[in-house]
């Protein structure tokens, strides 16, 4: 993998239309009054220097359209997943409501008949619209919901979801938002705040019991990312979060990184009155409904284009000119690939061994990708190369295939080098 050294710093500054002097042999100090990333916080390789160069290049620029920085949330700004943390809290506290007519097919357009039957059998006692009992000694309902959510299978092993466009929606992620149906935004925020308090208070590595299973029970903010977000905002960047977790949940957590609620894009349920429904707001010419695209892979581009750059909705899936794209983006998963690739200056990848994303990041065809191990409990080096040339890409229908660059050429298999 190529890192962005002195030549790369100069190159991306020139690409932004900035006038720059030749770089000195020793690093130049940041312009007076410009933020400096905390040198006590460790970064991999030259990543801090590359990020600092981005900050310096934009500090003191003349007023105008603010450059945009876009961050994924789960496992990018924090360690672990706030969607998971909220679902686990809901189940431990009897907060999921029985679907209308006890028909679980109403909760997701992609739920299979086998999953709907398994959920109705396990969770059939409660009246429609009332809380399911998922915290007691009878763990059948909690176990079934958790299995469908976390494994996309029933407890008996049947496939739980089918039929989604897997470049625009991930049914399990969507279902985390759909399990909030019937609640108000204020109720969801209160649930998220309670889960946040528990997960931040729990020691690193803690687990919790949900139903009959032990699941992750802790979350931490990454100090490096909070420092970077603060420096970007101080420099004048318009910093956004685009997450595949429910938007009311991410808003609660984003405040802890200095990001206001109106700069958060997550999965957006349609409201009926003041209550969330099972449907989603539309994007990219797809109307509101149960199959509207969520903030997932190409859906993240759609929502950023629609909300941040005010691209006409019918064109929101299309890649826009450089002036209407993020300057900087950060993510950790193939979920983030499309909006990361759209970033015009730097793309920071937190390495969680997600094959399709890592193929692009390590190929680094334009010299703008940075790879950093997870800042807390990093994964060990992947033992074998990423299968970029054969199976690392997942098509809309789930078919595996080779990963291709923007020009159509196939990326060769890549070794894991930042771990």
C-alpha positions in Angstrom: 0.0 0.0 0.0 1.2 3.5 -0.8 1.0 6.1 2.0 0.5 9.8 1.4 4.0 11.2 1.9 5.3 14.6 1.0 4.7 14.2 -2.7 1.1 13.0 -2.0 0.4 15.9 0.3 1.5 18.4 -2.4 -0.5 16.5 -5.0 -3.8 16.6 -3.1 -3.3 20.2 -2.1 -2.9 21.1 -5.8 -6.0 19.1 -6.7 -8.0 21.3 -4.4 -6.8 24.4 -6.3 -4.5 25.6 -3.5 -1.3 27.5 -4.2 1.5 25.7 -2.3 5.2 26.3 -1.9 7.6 23.4 -2.2 7.6 21.3 1.0 10.7 21.8 3.2 13.0 19.0 4.3 11.5 19.2 7.8 7.8 19.3 8.5 6.6 23.0 8.5 4.6 24.1 11.5 0.9 24.6 11.1 -0.3 28.1 10.2 -0.8 30.2 13.3 -4.1 29.6 15.0 -4.8 26.4 13.1 -5.5 23.2 15.0 -2.9 20.5 15.6 -3.8 16.9 16.1 -2.9 15.6 19.6 0.6 14.1 19.3 0.1 11.9 22.3 -2.6 9.9 20.5 -1.0 7.2 18.4 -1.7 6.8 14.6 -0.4 4.2 12.2 2.6 5.1 10.0 2.2 8.6 8.3 -1.5 8.9 8.9 -1.3 11.7 11.4 1.0 13.7 9.1 -1.3 13.2 6.2 -4.3 14.2 8.2 -2.5 17.2 9.6 -1.6 18.3 6.1 -5.2 18.2 5.1 -6.1 20.4 8.1 -3.3 22.8 7.3 -4.3 23.0 3.6 -7.8 24.2 4.5 -7.0 26.3 7.6 -7.5 30.0 6.9 -9.2 29.5 3.5 -11.4 32.3 2.3 -15.1 32.1 3.2 -17.3 30.2 0.8 -18.8 26.7 0.6 -17.4 24.8 3.6 -15.6 21.6 2.8 -17.5 18.5 3.9 -16.0 15.6 6.0 -18.2 12.5 6.4 -17.7 9.8 9.0 -19.4 6.5 9.4 -20.2 5.9 13.0 -20.1 2.3 14.3 -16.5 1.0 14.6 -15.2 4.1 12.9 -15.7 6.8 15.6 -16.5 4.3 18.3 -15.5 0.7 19.1 -18.5 -1.6 18.7 -21.9 -0.8 17.4 -24.6 1.4 18.8 -27.3 -0.3 16.8 -26.4 -3.6 18.5 -26.2 -1.9 21.9 -29.7 -0.5 21.5 -31.3 -3.7 20.3 -29.7 -5.6 23.2 -31.0 -3.0 25.6 -34.5 -3.2 24.1 -34.6 -6.9 24.6 -33.2 -6.8 28.1 -35.9 -4.2 29.1 -39.0 -5.4 27.3 -39.3 -2.5 24.9 -40.0 -4.2 21.5 -43.7 -4.0 20.6 -45.8 -6.9 19.3 -46.5 -6.3 15.5 -50.0 -5.7 14.3 -52.0 -9.0 14.2 -48.9 -10.7 15.6 -47.7 -10.8 11.9 -44.0 -10.3 11.8 -44.0 -10.0 8.1 -45.2 -6.4 8.7 -41.9 -5.6 10.2 -39.8 -6.1 7.1 -40.4 -6.6 3.4 -37.5 -9.0 3.3 -38.4 -11.2 6.3 -39.0 -14.8 5.1 -42.1 -16.8 6.0 -39.9 -19.2 8.0 -38.6 -16.3 10.1 -42.1 -14.8 10.5 -43.5 -18.1 11.7 -40.6 -18.7 14.1 -41.0 -15.2 15.6 -44.8 -15.6 16.0 -44.3 -19.0 17.7 -41.7 -17.6 20.1 -43.3 -14.2 20.8 -47.0 -14.9 20.4 -48.4 -14.2 23.8 -48.4 -10.4 23.9 -51.3 -8.4 22.4 -50.5 -6.3 19.3 -48.9 -3.0 20.1 -47.9 -4.1 23.6 -44.3 -4.9 24.8 -43.0 -8.4 24.3 -41.6 -10.1 27.4 -38.0 -10.6 26.4 -36.2 -10.2 29.8 -37.7 -13.1 31.8 -36.7 -16.7 32.4 -38.5 -17.7 29.2 -35.9 -16.8 26.7 -37.6 -18.1 23.5 -38.7 -14.7 22.2 -35.5 -12.9 23.0 -33.5 -15.7 21.4 -35.5 -15.7 18.2 -35.4 -11.9 17.8 -31.7 -11.9 18.5 -30.9 -14.8 16.1 -32.9 -13.1 13.3 -31.2 -9.8 13.9 -27.6 -10.9 14.5 -27.3 -14.0 12.4 -30.0 -13.4 9.7 -31.2 -16.9 10.6 -33.9 -18.4 12.9 -32.8 -20.4 15.9 -33.5 -23.5 13.9 -31.1 -22.3 11.1 -33.6 -21.1 8.4 -32.8 -18.1 6.4 -34.4 -15.0 7.9 -34.2 -12.4 5.1 -34.3 -12.5 1.3 -34.9 -10.3 -1.7 -33.0 -7.1 -0.8 -30.7 -5.2 -3.2 -27.5 -5.7 -1.2 -25.9 -2.6 -2.5 -28.7 -0.4 -1.1 -30.0 -2.2 2.0 -28.9 -4.7 4.6 -32.1 -6.2 6.0 -30.7 -6.9 9.5 -29.5 -3.3 9.9 -32.9 -2.1 8.7 -34.6 -4.4 11.1 -32.8 -2.7 14.1 -34.7 0.5 13.1 -37.9 -1.4 12.4 -37.9 -2.9 15.9 -38.4 0.6 17.1 -41.7 1.0 15.3 -44.5 2.3 17.5 -42.1 4.5 19.6 -41.6 8.2 19.4 -38.3 9.8 18.7 -38.1 11.0 22.3 -38.7 7.4 23.6 -36.0 6.1 21.3 -33.6 8.8 22.4 -34.2 7.8 26.0 -33.6 4.1 25.2 -30.4 5.0 23.4 -29.2 7.2 26.3 -29.8 4.4 28.8 -27.9 1.9 26.6 -25.1 4.4 26.1 -24.7 5.0 29.8 -24.5 1.2 30.5 -22.0 0.5 27.6 -19.7 3.4 28.5 -19.7 2.4 32.2 -18.9 -1.3 31.5 -15.3 -2.3 31.3 -13.6 -3.0 28.0 -14.3 -6.5 27.0 -17.5 -6.8 29.1 -20.4 -9.0 27.9 -24.1 -9.0 28.8 -26.8 -11.6 28.7 -29.6 -11.2 26.3 -32.0 -14.2 26.3 -29.8 -17.2 26.7 -26.8 -15.7 24.9 -23.8 -13.6 26.0 -23.3 -10.6 23.7 -21.0 -7.6 23.6 -21.7 -5.2 26.5 -19.3 -2.2 26.1 -18.7 0.7 23.7 -15.9 3.3 23.7 -15.3 6.4 21.7 -12.0 6.5 19.8 -9.9 9.4 21.2 -8.1 9.8 17.9 -11.4 10.2 16.0 -12.9 12.7 18.5 -9.6 14.7 18.3 -9.8 14.6 14.5 -13.5 15.6 14.4 -12.8 18.5 16.7 -9.8 19.7 14.5 -11.8 19.4 11.3 -14.7 21.5 12.8 -12.2 24.1 14.1 -10.6 24.3 10.7 -14.0 25.0 9.1 -15.1 21.6 7.8 -18.8 20.8 7.8 -18.6 17.5 9.6 -21.4 14.9 9.1 -22.1 11.4 10.3 -23.7 8.9 7.9 -24.6 5.6 9.7 -26.5 2.4 9.0 -27.8 2.6 12.6 -31.2 4.2 13.4 -30.9 8.0 13.2 -32.4 8.8 16.6 -30.0 6.5 18.2 -26.9 7.8 16.5 -27.9 11.4 17.4 -27.6 10.6 21.1 -24.1 9.1 20.6 -22.8 11.7 18.2 -23.2 14.5 20.7 -20.4 12.9 22.7 -18.0 13.5 19.7 -19.2 17.1 19.3 -21.4 16.5 16.3 -24.9 18.2 16.5 -28.1 16.2 15.8 -28.7 18.1 12.6 -25.4 16.7 11.2 -26.4 13.1 11.6 -27.8 10.9 8.8 -29.0 7.4 9.8 -31.7 5.0 8.9 -34.8 7.2 8.8 -38.2 5.6 9.6 -41.3 7.2 8.2 -43.4 8.6 11.0 -47.2 8.3 11.5 -48.2 11.1 13.8 -45.2 11.2 16.1 -44.5 7.5 16.1 -42.0 5.5 14.0 -43.4 3.0 11.5 -41.8 0.0 9.7 -41.4 2.1 6.5 -38.3 4.2 5.5 -38.0 7.6 3.9 -37.2 7.3 0.2 -34.1 8.4 -1.7 -32.8 8.3 -5.2 -36.2 8.3 -6.8 -37.4 5.5 -4.6 -40.5 6.6 -2.7 -41.1 6.1 1.1 -41.8 2.5 1.9 -40.5 -0.7 3.3 -38.0 -1.2 0.5 -36.7 2.3 0.3 -32.8 2.4 0.3 -31.2 2.8 3.7 -27.8 4.3 4.5 -25.9 1.2 3.2 -23.1 1.2 0.5 -24.7 3.0 -2.5 -27.5 4.2 -0.1 -24.9 6.2 1.9 -24.0 8.1 -1.3 -27.7 8.7 -2.0 -28.4 10.1 1.4 -25.3 12.3 1.5 -26.1 13.7 -1.9 -29.7 14.3 -0.9 -29.2 15.8 2.5 -25.8 17.4 2.5 -25.3 18.5 -1.2 -29.0 19.0 -2.1 -28.7 16.9 -5.3 -32.1 16.4 -6.9 -33.5 13.2 -5.6 -33.7 11.4 -8.9 -30.0 11.8 -9.3 -28.9 11.1 -5.7 -27.4 7.7 -6.5 -25.1 9.2 -9.1 -21.5 10.2 -8.4 -21.4 14.0 -8.4 -18.7 16.5 -9.6 -15.9 17.0 -7.1 -17.4 20.2 -5.8 -20.4 18.3 -4.6 -18.6 15.5 -2.8 -16.9 15.1 0.6 -13.3 16.3 0.8 -12.6 13.8 3.5 -14.4 10.5 4.5 -13.8 7.8 7.1 -15.2 4.3 7.5 -14.5 0.7 8.5 -16.7 -1.5 6.4 -17.8 -2.3 2.9 -21.0 -0.5 4.1 -19.0 2.7 3.6 -17.2 2.0 0.3 -19.2 4.2 -2.0 -19.1 7.4 0.0 -15.4 6.8 0.9 -14.5 6.4 -2.8 -16.3 9.7 -3.5 -14.0 11.7 -1.1 -11.8 14.0 -3.1 -8.8 14.4 -0.8 -8.4 11.6 1.8 -10.2 8.4 2.7 -9.4 7.0 6.2 -10.2 3.3 6.6 -10.2 1.7 10.1 -9.2 -1.9 9.3 -11.7 -4.5 10.3 -10.7 -7.0 7.6 -13.8 -6.2 5.5 -12.6 -7.6 2.2 -14.1 -5.4 -0.5 -13.2 -2.2 1.3 -9.7 -3.4 2.1 -9.1 -4.3 -1.6 -9.7 -0.7 -2.6 -7.8 0.7 0.4 -4.7 -1.4 -0.1 -4.8 -1.0 -3.9 -4.8 2.7 -3.3 -4.9 3.5 -7.0 -5.0 7.3 -6.6 -2.8 7.6 -3.5 -5.6 9.0 -1.3 -6.4 6.0 0.9 -5.1 5.8 4.5 -5.4 2.5 6.5 -5.3 2.5 10.3 -5.7 -0.5 12.6 -8.6 -0.2 15.0 -7.5 2.2 17.8 -8.6 -0.2 20.5 -8.2 -4.0 20.4 -6.9 -4.1 16.8 -7.4 -7.2 14.8 -4.4 -9.5 14.1 -3.0 -9.6 10.6 -5.2 -11.4 8.2 -3.5 -14.7 7.5 -4.3 -14.9 3.7 -4.5 -12.2 1.1 -7.9 -10.6 0.4 -9.5 -12.4 -2.6 -9.9 -9.1 -4.6 -9.4 -10.8 -7.9 -12.1 -13.4 -7.5 -14.8 -13.2 -4.8 -14.4 -10.1 -2.5 -17.1 -8.1 -4.3 -20.8 -8.7 -3.5 -23.3 -7.9 -6.2 -26.8 -6.6 -5.6 -28.2 -10.1 -5.6 -25.4 -11.4 -3.3 -23.3 -13.0 -6.0 -19.6 -12.8 -5.3 -17.1 -11.6 -7.9 -13.9 -9.7 -8.5 -13.4 -6.2 -7.1 -12.9 -3.6 -9.9 -11.4 -0.1 -10.0 -13.4 2.9 -11.3 -11.9 2.2 -14.8 -13.1 -1.4 -14.7 -9.8 -3.2 -14.2 -9.7 -5.9 -11.6 -7.8 -5.3 -8.4 -5.3 -8.1 -7.6 -5.4 -9.9 -4.3 -4.0 -7.7 -1.5 -1.9 -8.5 1.6 -3.0 -7.1 5.0 -0.3 -4.7 6.1 -1.9 -2.3 8.6 -2.8 -4.3 11.7 
